[in-house]
């Protein structure tokens, strides 16, 4: 991404939403002026606070407010806390103008979204949130959700890629994951089995499955967190969700199978209360590994 790329997108988007029009939203006011009205619609505000909220030059804001005052949209009165400070508030006419402009804004965005297929709108909103997060530096948040169509393919693909890159596993590991996913899809018992996908910015970044072994025992399978999403506590949350489901469903024990050397996973399992039950060297996935079974009594 270069400066030119960002500027090109800015030119595109400002054109799409009509920022370059002489009057924003077919009003006699600029985009900045309308933004001031939107801010004041939330309640009266002292001028310094309004200037800070909108990051505006004091002289520029003063000219906007003077015009609004001439047009009968706002009043400026002395602050009860400090007579040197002025409080700005919308008049009834100002509230009426804001209501109309707000409706026009909603209609304009609605028309814009109408050109986007419904199946793509969630991706569009998630992308907007991602841009906002990246440019503001806000901490990322995540959510867990049940499986949706297409998720099983994602789980198989990402396990194949991640374990090839991080552990050197060959395609026999991806084949194993595909069999597990297929078995879950074909024989899933909703009352005894469940799976979750973790999302960040609307994109899948993790998974875990809880499947039935027998009436007393459940198995935790296909735990994965993408590298870019690690450090958010997603892995521990996925395991916790699996264990809560197992307890709620009536299992007395949860087991899992893994290989030694996966430090991050081991830490999560140990913290959740799992302990190594068996460990033995094997030749799997094109590598010599230490295959381990872990268990936890609920």
C-alpha positions, -999 to +999 in steps of 0.1 A: +000+000+000+014+034-010+005+070-005-008+071-040-031+041-033-046+058-003-051+091-022-067+072-051-092+056-028-099+089-011-107+105-045-130+075-053-149+075-021-154+113-018-169+112-052-192+083-043-207+100-012-209+134-028-184+152-006-172+173-036-206+187-043-210+224-037-237+218-011-235+186+009-267+165+008-283+191-015-281+217+013-266+252+012-240+240+037-206+223+034-197+188+046-180+204+076-210+226+084-234+196+082-210+177+105-213+205+130-251+202+129-249+164+134-227+170+165-251+196+180-280+172+174-267+153+204-272+183+227-259+217+235-221+220+236-196+246+247-176+259+217-142+247+229-156+212+233-172+213+199-139+224+184-120+196+201-146+170+191-144+180+154-107+190+154-116+223+137-097+256+136-112+281+160-117+307+132-132+283+108-157+270+134-166+306+144-175+314+108-197+283+105-215+291+137-220+327+127-237+316+095-259+291+113-268+319+138-278+342+109-299+314+094-316+308+127-302+273+132-283+278+164-281+301+195-249+310+213-253+319+250-229+323+280-219+292+299-233+289+334-199+275+345-178+302+329-193+334+313-163+336+290-173+304+273-201+302+248-227+273+246-241+264+212-275+248+208-298+240+179-329+260+176-362+244+166-354+254+130-320+239+134-334+206+147-358+206+117-329+211+093-309+184+109-338+159+108-342+165+071-305+162+064-302+131+085-330+115+065-313+125+032-280+109+045-298+077+054-315+076+020-282+082+002-264+054+020-294+032+015-292+038-022-255+031-022-259-002-003-287-012-027-261-016-054-242-041-032-255-077-032-268-087+002-243-115+005-215-089+002-228-063+026-214-080+057-179-081+041-182-044+032-191-034+067-163-056+081-138-040+058-149-006+069-144-015+105-110-030+097-099+003+080-111+023+110-093+000+135-060+001+115-060+038+112-070+046+148-050+019+165-080+007+185-075-028+201-090-056+180-120-074+193-133-108+183-165-129+184-173-166+184-201-180+163-214-214+152-205-229+118-219-214+086-218-228+051-182-226+038-166-228+072-155-264+070-136-257+038-119-228+056-110-250+085-094-277+063-075-251+042-061-231+071-050-262+091-032-275+060-015-241+054-006-234+090+008-268+100+028-270+067+044-236+074+048-239+112+054-277+117+065-289+082+036-313+080+028-328+045-006-331+029-015-362+049-023-339+078-046-318+056-063-351+045-068-360+082-084-326+089-106-331+059-118-365+072-126-350+106-145-322+090-164-345+067-173-368+096-186-339+116-208-327+087-222-361+079-228-374+115-232-342+135-254-346+166-265-311+176-274-322+211-240-337+217-216-319+194-207-283+184-181-262+166-172-225+168-155-201+145-137-170+159-139-139+138-119-106+138-132-078+115-157-102+100-131-127+089-125-162+103-093-165+124-099-196+145-118-227+152-125-255+176-148-286+176-163-306+204-173-341+192-187-372+209-164-402+216-190-420+238-217-410+262-192-400+289-164-386+268-161-357+244-131-348+222-117-314+215-106-312+179-093-288+153-082-260+175-066-233+154-058-195+157-043-176+128-009-159+136-023-124+130-050-130+156-028-145+183-024-126+216-061-117+219-070-147+241-089-164+213-073-198+218-082-199+255-117-187+248-123-214+221-111-241+245-133-227+273-163-226+250-157-262+241-154-272+278-185-253+288-205-271+261-192-304+273-202-298+309-236-284+299-242-315+277-234-339+304-199-353+295-177-364+323-144-362+305-128-344+276-098-357+256-077-343+228-049-355+206-019-334+196+018-335+191+046-323+214+063-290+207+033-267+201+041-244+230+012-220+227-014-248+225+003-267+254+000-236+276-037-232+268-044-269+275-025-269+308-042-237+320-076-252+312-067-282+334-057-308+308-029-332+316-009-355+293-022-391+295+000-408+269+030-398+249+048-419+222+070-413+192+054-418+158+061-412+121+032-390+110+026-363+084+061-368+069+078-360+103+089-378+134+066-365+161+058-372+198+020-380+196+002-371+228-033-377+243-044-352+269-074-355+292-095-335+316-121-348+341-150-323+342 
